[in-house]
Amino acid sequence: MPIFEYACQDCGQQFETLVRSGTVAECPSCHSTELEKLLSVFATQGSTSDAAPLPAVGPCGTCGHPAGPGSCAVH
C-alpha cells in the first residue's frame, strides 16, 4: 500500500496518507477530496551517519574536477 503526498486545494494543507485500493484520499483538516498529488521524495535503506555529504553536481565544469571541464567520469 503506497503512501502518497497531497496538497488540499480547499484549505492548502499538505499531508501524507496511506492509500488503499478502492479508497479515496481526504484532507485530514477539512475532509475535502479536492486534492493535488505532490511529487514525493523517496528514502533509501542504509545508514548515512558516517558518510560524507555528496558534492553538488551541476553542468560540466562545475563539479570542481582538478583537470577542468569535461575531465570527470560523469561528463
Secondary structure, 3 states (H helix, E strand, C coil): CCEEEEEECCCCCEEEEECCCCCCCCCCCCCCCCEEEECCCCCCCCCCCCCCCCCCCCCCCCCCCCCCCCCCCCC
